Amino acid sequence: MLKSVSLATLEKLFSDMEELQRSKVASLALRLKPGLTAEDLRNPHDFPELNDADWHYQDGILTGLQSAVAAVRALHSTSEMPEN
């Protein structure tokens, strides 16, 4: 039987997963090129060291989680709007 879960609970879960994945991406990037900043990771094409299949895979997972967070937030915000 499926348990009912609130959108706020889903948002928190996905946000936590996003933060964990963001730390994985940053950790791997720092192993590939020490000294990178969070801003550097927003421009990975500037760093040839990040042309790594494992890094791209982890970054792709992060992008998917960010999309899921955005979708849940959109659902959450529209569900709180009063209907006319």
PDB file of N, CA, C and O in Angstrom, chain B, residues numbered from 101:
ATOM      1  N   MET B 101       0.845  -1.174   0.000  1.00  0.00           N
ATOM      2  CA  MET B 101       0.000   0.000   0.000  1.00  0.00           C
ATOM      3  C   MET B 101       0.895   1.244   0.000  1.00  0.00           C
ATOM      4  O   MET B 101       1.875   1.313   0.742  1.00  0.00           O
ATOM      5  N   LEU B 102       0.551   2.214  -0.830  1.00  0.00           N
ATOM      6  CA  LEU B 102       1.318   3.443  -0.906  1.00  0.00           C
ATOM      7  C   LEU B 102       0.972   4.371   0.252  1.00  0.00           C
ATOM      8  O   LEU B 102      -0.192   4.523   0.621  1.00  0.00           O
ATOM      9  N   LYS B 103       1.985   4.974   0.805  1.00  0.00           N
ATOM     10  CA  LYS B 103       1.804   5.932   1.884  1.00  0.00           C
ATOM     11  C   LYS B 103       1.727   7.331   1.277  1.00  0.00           C
ATOM     12  O   LYS B 103       2.490   7.656   0.367  1.00  0.00           O
ATOM     13  N   SER B 104       0.837   8.133   1.762  1.00  0.00           N
ATOM     14  CA  SER B 104       0.718   9.507   1.293  1.00  0.00           C
ATOM     15  C   SER B 104       1.857  10.345   1.881  1.00  0.00           C
ATOM     16  O   SER B 104       2.123  10.304   3.082  1.00  0.00           O
ATOM     17  N   VAL B 105       2.515  11.096   1.013  1.00  0.00           N
ATOM     18  CA  VAL B 105       3.647  11.926   1.429  1.00  0.00           C
ATOM     19  C   VAL B 105       3.361  13.357   1.002  1.00  0.00           C
ATOM     20  O   VAL B 105       2.908  13.592  -0.118  1.00  0.00           O
ATOM     21  N   SER B 106       3.617  14.299   1.873  1.00  0.00           N
ATOM     22  CA  SER B 106       3.365  15.697   1.534  1.00  0.00           C
ATOM     23  C   SER B 106       4.426  16.217   0.561  1.00  0.00           C
ATOM     24  O   SER B 106       5.540  15.698   0.485  1.00  0.00           O
ATOM     25  N   LEU B 107       4.045  17.250  -0.171  1.00  0.00           N
ATOM     26  CA  LEU B 107       5.002  17.869  -1.088  1.00  0.00           C
ATOM     27  C   LEU B 107       6.167  18.475  -0.317  1.00  0.00           C
ATOM     28  O   LEU B 107       7.293  18.489  -0.815  1.00  0.00           O
ATOM     29  N   ALA B 108       5.918  18.973   0.880  1.00  0.00           N
ATOM     30  CA  ALA B 108       6.999  19.535   1.696  1.00  0.00           C
ATOM     31  C   ALA B 108       8.006  18.448   2.063  1.00  0.00           C
ATOM     32  O   ALA B 108       9.213  18.692   2.071  1.00  0.00           O
ATOM     33  N   THR B 109       7.511  17.250   2.367  1.00  0.00           N
ATOM     34  CA  THR B 109       8.396  16.132   2.691  1.00  0.00           C
ATOM     35  C   THR B 109       9.219  15.737   1.472  1.00  0.00           C
ATOM     36  O   THR B 109      10.420  15.492   1.587  1.00  0.00           O
ATOM     37  N   LEU B 110       8.582  15.672   0.306  1.00  0.00           N
ATOM     38  CA  LEU B 110       9.308  15.359  -0.925  1.00  0.00           C
ATOM     39  C   LEU B 110      10.357  16.424  -1.238  1.00  0.00           C
ATOM     40  O   LEU B 110      11.480  16.108  -1.631  1.00  0.00           O
ATOM     41  N   GLU B 111       9.979  17.681  -1.061  1.00  0.00           N
ATOM     42  CA  GLU B 111      10.922  18.776  -1.321  1.00  0.00           C
ATOM     43  C   GLU B 111      12.146  18.658  -0.421  1.00  0.00           C
ATOM     44  O   GLU B 111      13.275  18.838  -0.878  1.00  0.00           O
ATOM     45  N   LYS B 112      11.926  18.359   0.846  1.00  0.00           N
ATOM     46  CA  LYS B 112      13.033  18.207   1.787  1.00  0.00           C
ATOM     47  C   LYS B 112      13.912  17.020   1.396  1.00  0.00           C
ATOM     48  O   LYS B 112      15.139  17.122   1.414  1.00  0.00           O
ATOM     49  N   LEU B 113      13.293  15.904   1.044  1.00  0.00           N
ATOM     50  CA  LEU B 113      14.044  14.714   0.641  1.00  0.00           C
ATOM     51  C   LEU B 113      14.915  15.003  -0.580  1.00  0.00           C
ATOM     52  O   LEU B 113      16.109  14.705  -0.581  1.00  0.00           O
ATOM     53  N   PHE B 114      14.311  15.586  -1.621  1.00  0.00           N
ATOM     54  CA  PHE B 114      15.078  15.890  -2.825  1.00  0.00           C
ATOM     55  C   PHE B 114      16.150  16.943  -2.564  1.00  0.00           C
ATOM     56  O   PHE B 114      17.241  16.862  -3.128  1.00  0.00           O
ATOM     57  N   SER B 115      15.859  17.923  -1.725  1.00  0.00           N
ATOM     58  CA  SER B 115      16.863  18.935  -1.390  1.00  0.00           C
ATOM     59  C   SER B 115      18.062  18.310  -0.675  1.00  0.00           C
ATOM     60  O   SER B 115      19.211  18.655  -0.952  1.00  0.00           O
ATOM     61  N   ASP B 116      17.783  17.396   0.237  1.00  0.00           N
ATOM     62  CA  ASP B 116      18.870  16.699   0.937  1.00  0.00           C
ATOM     63  C   ASP B 116      19.694  15.858  -0.036  1.00  0.00           C
ATOM     64  O   ASP B 116      20.922  15.832   0.043  1.00  0.00           O
ATOM     65  N   MET B 117      19.011  15.172  -0.951  1.00  0.00           N
ATOM     66  CA  MET B 117      19.715  14.374  -1.952  1.00  0.00           C
ATOM     67  C   MET B 117      20.563  15.271  -2.862  1.00  0.00           C
ATOM     68  O   MET B 117      21.679  14.911  -3.237  1.00  0.00           O
ATOM     69  N   GLU B 118      20.024  16.432  -3.207  1.00  0.00           N
ATOM     70  CA  GLU B 118      20.757  17.385  -4.047  1.00  0.00           C
ATOM     71  C   GLU B 118      22.035  17.841  -3.347  1.00  0.00           C
ATOM     72  O   GLU B 118      23.098  17.884  -3.966  1.00  0.00           O
ATOM     73  N   GLU B 119      21.940  18.177  -2.073  1.00  0.00           N
ATOM     74  CA  GLU B 119      23.125  18.626  -1.337  1.00  0.00           C
ATOM     75  C   GLU B 119      24.178  17.527  -1.238  1.00  0.00           C
ATOM     76  O   GLU B 119      25.370  17.796  -1.380  1.00  0.00           O
ATOM     77  N   LEU B 120      23.749  16.308  -1.000  1.00  0.00           N
ATOM     78  CA  LEU B 120      24.685  15.189  -0.948  1.00  0.00           C
ATOM     79  C   LEU B 120      25.382  15.009  -2.297  1.00  0.00           C
ATOM     80  O   LEU B 120      26.597  14.822  -2.359  1.00  0.00           O
ATOM     81  N   GLN B 121      24.605  15.068  -3.362  1.00  0.00           N
ATOM     82  CA  GLN B 121      25.192  14.896  -4.692  1.00  0.00           C
ATOM     83  C   GLN B 121      26.102  16.064  -5.038  1.00  0.00           C
ATOM     84  O   GLN B 121      27.142  15.871  -5.669  1.00  0.00           O
ATOM     85  N   ARG B 122      25.726  17.272  -4.635  1.00  0.00           N
ATOM     86  CA  ARG B 122      26.582  18.440  -4.888  1.00  0.00           C
ATOM     87  C   ARG B 122      27.946  18.254  -4.209  1.00  0.00           C
ATOM     88  O   ARG B 122      28.977  18.623  -4.771  1.00  0.00           O
ATOM     89  N   SER B 123      27.946  17.684  -3.006  1.00  0.00           N
ATOM     90  CA  SER B 123      29.223  17.462  -2.317  1.00  0.00           C
ATOM     91  C   SER B 123      30.037  16.376  -3.013  1.00  0.00           C
ATOM     92  O   SER B 123      31.264  16.460  -3.057  1.00  0.00           O
ATOM     93  N   LYS B 124      29.365  15.350  -3.562  1.00  0.00           N
ATOM     94  CA  LYS B 124      30.075  14.313  -4.322  1.00  0.00           C
ATOM     95  C   LYS B 124      30.736  14.908  -5.562  1.00  0.00           C
ATOM     96  O   LYS B 124      31.893  14.612  -5.860  1.00  0.00           O
ATOM     97  N   VAL B 125      29.998  15.744  -6.277  1.00  0.00           N
ATOM     98  CA  VAL B 125      30.518  16.375  -7.492  1.00  0.00           C
ATOM     99  C   VAL B 125      31.715  17.258  -7.146  1.00  0.00           C
ATOM    100  O   VAL B 125      32.735  17.220  -7.834  1.00  0.00           O
ATOM    101  N   ALA B 126      31.594  18.044  -6.094  1.00  0.00           N
ATOM    102  CA  ALA B 126      32.689  18.930  -5.693  1.00  0.00           C
ATOM    103  C   ALA B 126      33.905  18.128  -5.243  1.00  0.00           C
ATOM    104  O   ALA B 126      35.038  18.476  -5.577  1.00  0.00           O
ATOM    105  N   SER B 127      33.677  17.067  -4.494  1.00  0.00           N
ATOM    106  CA  SER B 127      34.782  16.235  -4.010  1.00  0.00           C
ATOM    107  C   SER B 127      35.541  15.604  -5.172  1.00  0.00           C
ATOM    108  O   SER B 127      36.772  15.607  -5.191  1.00  0.00           O
ATOM    109  N   LEU B 128      34.809  15.068  -6.134  1.00  0.00           N
ATOM    110  CA  LEU B 128      35.459  14.467  -7.300  1.00  0.00           C
ATOM    111  C   LEU B 128      36.207  15.528  -8.099  1.00  0.00           C
ATOM    112  O   LEU B 128      37.329  15.288  -8.547  1.00  0.00           O
ATOM    113  N   ALA B 129      35.605  16.684  -8.279  1.00  0.00           N
ATOM    114  CA  ALA B 129      36.263  17.770  -9.015  1.00  0.00           C
ATOM    115  C   ALA B 129      37.563  18.190  -8.336  1.00  0.00           C
ATOM    116  O   ALA B 129      38.564  18.453  -9.003  1.00  0.00           O
ATOM    117  N   LEU B 130      37.539  18.250  -7.010  1.00  0.00           N
ATOM    118  CA  LEU B 130      38.749  18.644  -6.282  1.00  0.00           C
ATOM    119  C   LEU B 130      39.842  17.589  -6.371  1.00  0.00           C
ATOM    120  O   LEU B 130      41.027  17.916  -6.297  1.00  0.00           O
ATOM    121  N   ARG B 131      39.456  16.328  -6.528  1.00  0.00           N
ATOM    122  CA  ARG B 131      40.470  15.294  -6.745  1.00  0.00           C
ATOM    123  C   ARG B 131      41.093  15.437  -8.133  1.00  0.00           C
ATOM    124  O   ARG B 131      42.283  15.181  -8.321  1.00  0.00           O
ATOM    125  N   LEU B 132      40.277  15.848  -9.097  1.00  0.00           N
ATOM    126  CA  LEU B 132      40.773  16.016 -10.464  1.00  0.00           C
ATOM    127  C   LEU B 132      41.592  17.289 -10.621  1.00  0.00           C
ATOM    128  O   LEU B 132      42.584  17.307 -11.349  1.00  0.00           O
ATOM    129  N   LYS B 133      41.175  18.360  -9.934  1.00  0.00           N
ATOM    130  CA  LYS B 133      41.890  19.640  -9.994  1.00  0.00           C
ATOM    131  C   LYS B 133      41.735  20.343  -8.654  1.00  0.00           C
ATOM    132  O   LYS B 133      40.747  21.040  -8.425  1.00  0.00           O
ATOM    133  N   PRO B 134      42.702  20.163  -7.775  1.00  0.00           N
ATOM    134  CA  PRO B 134      42.641  20.816  -6.463  1.00  0.00           C
ATOM    135  C   PRO B 134      42.534  22.345  -6.600  1.00  0.00           C
ATOM    136  O   PRO B 134      43.109  22.958  -7.500  1.00  0.00           O
ATOM    137  N   GLY B 135      41.776  22.921  -5.671  1.00  0.00           N
ATOM    138  CA  GLY B 135      41.652  24.373  -5.624  1.00  0.00           C
ATOM    139  C   GLY B 135      40.436  24.935  -6.335  1.00  0.00           C
ATOM    140  O   GLY B 135      40.207  26.144  -6.289  1.00  0.00           O
ATOM    141  N   LEU B 136      39.652  24.093  -6.990  1.00  0.00           N
ATOM    142  CA  LEU B 136      38.459  24.593  -7.666  1.00  0.00           C
ATOM    143  C   LEU B 136      37.457  25.135  -6.648  1.00  0.00           C
ATOM    144  O   LEU B 136      37.363  24.641  -5.525  1.00  0.00           O
ATOM    145  N   THR B 137      36.717  26.152  -7.060  1.00  0.00           N
ATOM    146  CA  THR B 137      35.680  26.737  -6.213  1.00  0.00           C
ATOM    147  C   THR B 137      34.300  26.323  -6.732  1.00  0.00           C
ATOM    148  O   THR B 137      34.183  25.749  -7.815  1.00  0.00           O
ATOM    149  N   ALA B 138      33.274  26.616  -5.958  1.00  0.00           N
ATOM    150  CA  ALA B 138      31.901  26.332  -6.393  1.00  0.00           C
ATOM    151  C   ALA B 138      31.598  27.093  -7.683  1.00  0.00           C
ATOM    152  O   ALA B 138      30.913  26.571  -8.562  1.00  0.00           O
ATOM    153  N   GLU B 139      32.091  28.295  -7.798  1.00  0.00           N
ATOM    154  CA  GLU B 139      31.897  29.078  -9.023  1.00  0.00           C
ATOM    155  C   GLU B 139      32.580  28.402 -10.208  1.00  0.00           C
ATOM    156  O   GLU B 139      32.032  28.381 -11.310  1.00  0.00           O
ATOM    157  N   ASP B 140      33.774  27.849  -9.989  1.00  0.00           N
ATOM    158  CA  ASP B 140      34.475  27.125 -11.054  1.00  0.00           C
ATOM    159  C   ASP B 140      33.638  25.960 -11.573  1.00  0.00           C
ATOM    160  O   ASP B 140      33.635  25.679 -12.772  1.00  0.00           O
ATOM    161  N   LEU B 141      32.929  25.283 -10.673  1.00  0.00           N
ATOM    162  CA  LEU B 141      32.130  24.130 -11.073  1.00  0.00           C
ATOM    163  C   LEU B 141      30.925  24.528 -11.918  1.00  0.00           C
ATOM    164  O   LEU B 141      30.344  23.690 -12.608  1.00  0.00           O
ATOM    165  N   ARG B 142      30.550  25.793 -11.869  1.00  0.00           N
ATOM    166  CA  ARG B 142      29.465  26.275 -12.731  1.00  0.00           C
ATOM    167  C   ARG B 142      29.951  26.484 -14.165  1.00  0.00           C
ATOM    168  O   ARG B 142      29.146  26.651 -15.082  1.00  0.00           O
ATOM    169  N   ASN B 143      31.272  26.473 -14.351  1.00  0.00           N
ATOM    170  CA  ASN B 143      31.886  26.655 -15.666  1.00  0.00           C
ATOM    171  C   ASN B 143      32.894  25.545 -15.919  1.00  0.00           C
ATOM    172  O   ASN B 143      34.077  25.828 -16.110  1.00  0.00           O
ATOM    173  N   PRO B 144      32.461  24.297 -15.926  1.00  0.00           N
ATOM    174  CA  PRO B 144      33.405  23.183 -16.019  1.00  0.00           C
ATOM    175  C   PRO B 144      34.192  23.147 -17.325  1.00  0.00           C
ATOM    176  O   PRO B 144      35.287  22.586 -17.379  1.00  0.00           O
ATOM    177  N   HIS B 145      33.634  23.746 -18.379  1.00  0.00           N
ATOM    178  CA  HIS B 145      34.332  23.754 -19.663  1.00  0.00           C
ATOM    179  C   HIS B 145      35.644  24.551 -19.607  1.00  0.00           C
ATOM    180  O   HIS B 145      36.497  24.407 -20.483  1.00  0.00           O
ATOM    181  N   ASP B 146      35.798  25.378 -18.589  1.00  0.00           N
ATOM    182  CA  ASP B 146      37.043  26.152 -18.426  1.00  0.00           C
ATOM    183  C   ASP B 146      38.186  25.309 -17.867  1.00  0.00           C
ATOM    184  O   ASP B 146      39.328  25.766 -17.821  1.00  0.00           O
ATOM    185  N   PHE B 147      37.888  24.090 -17.444  1.00  0.00           N
ATOM    186  CA  PHE B 147      38.885  23.251 -16.780  1.00  0.00           C
ATOM    187  C   PHE B 147      38.971  21.897 -17.477  1.00  0.00           C
ATOM    188  O   PHE B 147      38.128  21.030 -17.247  1.00  0.00           O
ATOM    189  N   PRO B 148      39.974  21.709 -18.322  1.00  0.00           N
ATOM    190  CA  PRO B 148      40.113  20.438 -19.050  1.00  0.00           C
ATOM    191  C   PRO B 148      40.184  19.223 -18.128  1.00  0.00           C
ATOM    192  O   PRO B 148      39.815  18.122 -18.536  1.00  0.00           O
ATOM    193  N   GLU B 149      40.643  19.399 -16.912  1.00  0.00           N
ATOM    194  CA  GLU B 149      40.730  18.289 -15.966  1.00  0.00           C
ATOM    195  C   GLU B 149      39.353  17.689 -15.657  1.00  0.00           C
ATOM    196  O   GLU B 149      39.251  16.530 -15.255  1.00  0.00           O
ATOM    197  N   LEU B 150      38.299  18.483 -15.847  1.00  0.00           N
ATOM    198  CA  LEU B 150      36.945  18.006 -15.566  1.00  0.00           C
ATOM    199  C   LEU B 150      36.327  17.281 -16.753  1.00  0.00           C
ATOM    200  O   LEU B 150      35.160  16.892 -16.710  1.00  0.00           O
ATOM    201  N   ASN B 151      37.105  17.101 -17.806  1.00  0.00           N
ATOM    202  CA  ASN B 151      36.631  16.312 -18.940  1.00  0.00           C
ATOM    203  C   ASN B 151      36.853  14.834 -18.609  1.00  0.00           C
ATOM    204  O   ASN B 151      37.661  14.146 -19.232  1.00  0.00           O
ATOM    205  N   ASP B 152      36.112  14.384 -17.616  1.00  0.00           N
ATOM    206  CA  ASP B 152      36.264  13.058 -17.040  1.00  0.00           C
ATOM    207  C   ASP B 152      34.893  12.388 -17.011  1.00  0.00           C
ATOM    208  O   ASP B 152      33.916  12.988 -16.564  1.00  0.00           O
ATOM    209  N   ALA B 153      34.823  11.157 -17.485  1.00  0.00           N
ATOM    210  CA  ALA B 153      33.531  10.466 -17.579  1.00  0.00           C
ATOM    211  C   ALA B 153      32.846  10.328 -16.220  1.00  0.00           C
ATOM    212  O   ALA B 153      31.635  10.526 -16.119  1.00  0.00           O
ATOM    213  N   ASP B 154      33.605   9.992 -15.176  1.00  0.00           N
ATOM    214  CA  ASP B 154      33.003   9.852 -13.843  1.00  0.00           C
ATOM    215  C   ASP B 154      32.448  11.181 -13.345  1.00  0.00           C
ATOM    216  O   ASP B 154      31.363  11.228 -12.765  1.00  0.00           O
ATOM    217  N   TRP B 155      33.194  12.260 -13.571  1.00  0.00           N
ATOM    218  CA  TRP B 155      32.725  13.573 -13.118  1.00  0.00           C
ATOM    219  C   TRP B 155      31.452  13.965 -13.871  1.00  0.00           C
ATOM    220  O   TRP B 155      30.498  14.455 -13.269  1.00  0.00           O
ATOM    221  N   HIS B 156      31.441  13.749 -15.190  1.00  0.00           N
ATOM    222  CA  HIS B 156      30.251  14.088 -15.978  1.00  0.00           C
ATOM    223  C   HIS B 156      29.041  13.270 -15.539  1.00  0.00           C
ATOM    224  O   HIS B 156      27.922  13.781 -15.506  1.00  0.00           O
ATOM    225  N   TYR B 157      29.265  12.014 -15.205  1.00  0.00           N
ATOM    226  CA  TYR B 157      28.176  11.160 -14.728  1.00  0.00           C
ATOM    227  C   TYR B 157      27.594  11.722 -13.427  1.00  0.00           C
ATOM    228  O   TYR B 157      26.380  11.890 -13.309  1.00  0.00           O
ATOM    229  N   GLN B 158      28.455  12.008 -12.461  1.00  0.00           N
ATOM    230  CA  GLN B 158      27.995  12.542 -11.171  1.00  0.00           C
ATOM    231  C   GLN B 158      27.320  13.902 -11.341  1.00  0.00           C
ATOM    232  O   GLN B 158      26.322  14.189 -10.682  1.00  0.00           O
ATOM    233  N   ASP B 159      27.867  14.738 -12.226  1.00  0.00           N
ATOM    234  CA  ASP B 159      27.272  16.041 -12.489  1.00  0.00           C
ATOM    235  C   ASP B 159      25.904  15.877 -13.149  1.00  0.00           C
ATOM    236  O   ASP B 159      24.996  16.666 -12.885  1.00  0.00           O
ATOM    237  N   GLY B 160      25.745  14.873 -13.998  1.00  0.00           N
ATOM    238  CA  GLY B 160      24.449  14.595 -14.619  1.00  0.00           C
ATOM    239  C   GLY B 160      23.406  14.171 -13.598  1.00  0.00           C
ATOM    240  O   GLY B 160      22.243  14.564 -13.688  1.00  0.00           O
ATOM    241  N   ILE B 161      23.823  13.369 -12.627  1.00  0.00           N
ATOM    242  CA  ILE B 161      22.909  12.990 -11.542  1.00  0.00           C
ATOM    243  C   ILE B 161      22.478  14.233 -10.769  1.00  0.00           C
ATOM    244  O   ILE B 161      21.303  14.382 -10.433  1.00  0.00           O
ATOM    245  N   LEU B 162      23.431  15.128 -10.487  1.00  0.00           N
ATOM    246  CA  LEU B 162      23.103  16.373  -9.789  1.00  0.00           C
ATOM    247  C   LEU B 162      22.083  17.186 -10.584  1.00  0.00           C
ATOM    248  O   LEU B 162      21.129  17.716 -10.015  1.00  0.00           O
ATOM    249  N   THR B 163      22.283  17.283 -11.886  1.00  0.00           N
ATOM    250  CA  THR B 163      21.349  18.032 -12.732  1.00  0.00           C
ATOM    251  C   THR B 163      19.949  17.425 -12.666  1.00  0.00           C
ATOM    252  O   THR B 163      18.960  18.154 -12.598  1.00  0.00           O
ATOM    253  N   GLY B 164      19.860  16.097 -12.685  1.00  0.00           N
ATOM    254  CA  GLY B 164      18.566  15.434 -12.571  1.00  0.00           C
ATOM    255  C   GLY B 164      17.888  15.713 -11.241  1.00  0.00           C
ATOM    256  O   GLY B 164      16.685  15.969 -11.188  1.00  0.00           O
ATOM    257  N   LEU B 165      18.662  15.662 -10.173  1.00  0.00           N
ATOM    258  CA  LEU B 165      18.096  15.969  -8.851  1.00  0.00           C
ATOM    259  C   LEU B 165      17.631  17.422  -8.770  1.00  0.00           C
ATOM    260  O   LEU B 165      16.588  17.710  -8.182  1.00  0.00           O
ATOM    261  N   GLN B 166      18.398  18.330  -9.356  1.00  0.00           N
ATOM    262  CA  GLN B 166      17.998  19.739  -9.355  1.00  0.00           C
ATOM    263  C   GLN B 166      16.688  19.927 -10.114  1.00  0.00           C
ATOM    264  O   GLN B 166      15.853  20.744  -9.726  1.00  0.00           O
ATOM    265  N   SER B 167      16.510  19.173 -11.193  1.00  0.00           N
ATOM    266  CA  SER B 167      15.253  19.229 -11.943  1.00  0.00           C
ATOM    267  C   SER B 167      14.101  18.704 -11.104  1.00  0.00           C
ATOM    268  O   SER B 167      13.010  19.275 -11.116  1.00  0.00           O
ATOM    269  N   ALA B 168      14.337  17.622 -10.376  1.00  0.00           N
ATOM    270  CA  ALA B 168      13.293  17.053  -9.517  1.00  0.00           C
ATOM    271  C   ALA B 168      12.915  18.033  -8.405  1.00  0.00           C
ATOM    272  O   ALA B 168      11.733  18.194  -8.100  1.00  0.00           O
ATOM    273  N   VAL B 169      13.900  18.683  -7.803  1.00  0.00           N
ATOM    274  CA  VAL B 169      13.635  19.674  -6.760  1.00  0.00           C
ATOM    275  C   VAL B 169      12.789  20.805  -7.333  1.00  0.00           C
ATOM    276  O   VAL B 169      11.817  21.232  -6.709  1.00  0.00           O
ATOM    277  N   ALA B 170      13.148  21.286  -8.507  1.00  0.00           N
ATOM    278  CA  ALA B 170      12.401  22.378  -9.132  1.00  0.00           C
ATOM    279  C   ALA B 170      10.957  21.959  -9.419  1.00  0.00           C
ATOM    280  O   ALA B 170      10.030  22.745  -9.220  1.00  0.00           O
ATOM    281  N   ALA B 171      10.768  20.733  -9.882  1.00  0.00           N
ATOM    282  CA  ALA B 171       9.416  20.252 -10.177  1.00  0.00           C
ATOM    283  C   ALA B 171       8.570  20.158  -8.917  1.00  0.00           C
ATOM    284  O   ALA B 171       7.409  20.566  -8.918  1.00  0.00           O
ATOM    285  N   VAL B 172       9.138  19.627  -7.844  1.00  0.00           N
ATOM    286  CA  VAL B 172       8.390  19.502  -6.583  1.00  0.00           C
ATOM    287  C   VAL B 172       8.075  20.879  -6.015  1.00  0.00           C
ATOM    288  O   VAL B 172       6.982  21.106  -5.496  1.00  0.00           O
ATOM    289  N   ARG B 173       9.039  21.806  -6.114  1.00  0.00           N
ATOM    290  CA  ARG B 173       8.776  23.173  -5.624  1.00  0.00           C
ATOM    291  C   ARG B 173       7.659  23.826  -6.424  1.00  0.00           C
ATOM    292  O   ARG B 173       6.817  24.529  -5.866  1.00  0.00           O
ATOM    293  N   ALA B 174       7.652  23.594  -7.730  1.00  0.00           N
ATOM    294  CA  ALA B 174       6.589  24.167  -8.558  1.00  0.00           C
ATOM    295  C   ALA B 174       5.231  23.580  -8.169  1.00  0.00           C
ATOM    296  O   ALA B 174       4.247  24.311  -8.059  1.00  0.00           O
ATOM    297  N   LEU B 175       5.178  22.273  -7.963  1.00  0.00           N
ATOM    298  CA  LEU B 175       3.935  21.643  -7.526  1.00  0.00           C
ATOM    299  C   LEU B 175       3.503  22.183  -6.168  1.00  0.00           C
ATOM    300  O   LEU B 175       2.328  22.471  -5.937  1.00  0.00           O
ATOM    301  N   HIS B 176       4.483  22.313  -5.275  1.00  0.00           N
ATOM    302  CA  HIS B 176       4.194  22.791  -3.919  1.00  0.00           C
ATOM    303  C   HIS B 176       3.635  24.206  -3.958  1.00  0.00           C
ATOM    304  O   HIS B 176       2.664  24.510  -3.264  1.00  0.00           O
ATOM    305  N   SER B 177       4.242  25.073  -4.763  1.00  0.00           N
ATOM    306  CA  SER B 177       3.778  26.469  -4.805  1.00  0.00           C
ATOM    307  C   SER B 177       2.407  26.583  -5.463  1.00  0.00           C
ATOM    308  O   SER B 177       1.600  27.414  -5.048  1.00  0.00           O
ATOM    309  N   THR B 178       2.125  25.764  -6.481  1.00  0.00           N
ATOM    310  CA  THR B 178       0.808  25.851  -7.120  1.00  0.00           C
ATOM    311  C   THR B 178      -0.278  25.212  -6.260  1.00  0.00           C
ATOM    312  O   THR B 178      -1.444  25.598  -6.343  1.00  0.00           O
ATOM    313  N   SER B 179       0.105  24.226  -5.425  1.00  0.00           N
ATOM    314  CA  SER B 179      -0.898  23.585  -4.581  1.00  0.00           C
ATOM    315  C   SER B 179      -1.316  24.486  -3.421  1.00  0.00           C
ATOM    316  O   SER B 179      -2.364  24.270  -2.813  1.00  0.00           O
ATOM    317  N   GLU B 180      -0.508  25.486  -3.116  1.00  0.00           N
ATOM    318  CA  GLU B 180      -0.834  26.399  -2.012  1.00  0.00           C
ATOM    319  C   GLU B 180      -1.631  27.611  -2.497  1.00  0.00           C
ATOM    320  O   GLU B 180      -2.117  28.401  -1.687  1.00  0.00           O
ATOM    321  N   MET B 181      -1.766  27.758  -3.822  1.00  0.00           N
ATOM    322  CA  MET B 181      -2.490  28.896  -4.351  1.00  0.00           C
ATOM    323  C   MET B 181      -3.993  28.650  -4.230  1.00  0.00           C
ATOM    324  O   MET B 181      -4.468  27.566  -4.570  1.00  0.00           O
ATOM    325  N   PRO B 182      -4.740  29.632  -3.756  1.00  0.00           N
ATOM    326  CA  PRO B 182      -6.190  29.450  -3.666  1.00  0.00           C
ATOM    327  C   PRO B 182      -6.805  29.396  -5.061  1.00  0.00           C
ATOM    328  O   PRO B 182      -6.377  30.109  -5.970  1.00  0.00           O
ATOM    329  N   GLU B 183      -7.807  28.549  -5.215  1.00  0.00           N
ATOM    330  CA  GLU B 183      -8.499  28.455  -6.514  1.00  0.00           C
ATOM    331  C   GLU B 183      -9.572  29.523  -6.580  1.00  0.00           C
ATOM    332  O   GLU B 183     -10.218  29.850  -5.584  1.00  0.00           O
ATOM    333  N   ASN B 184      -9.743  30.057  -7.774  1.00  0.00           N
ATOM    334  CA  ASN B 184     -10.778  31.086  -7.972  1.00  0.00           C
ATOM    335  C   ASN B 184     -12.088  30.470  -8.341  1.00  0.00           C
ATOM    336  O   ASN B 184     -13.070  31.184  -8.545  1.00  0.00           O
TER     337      ASN B 184
END
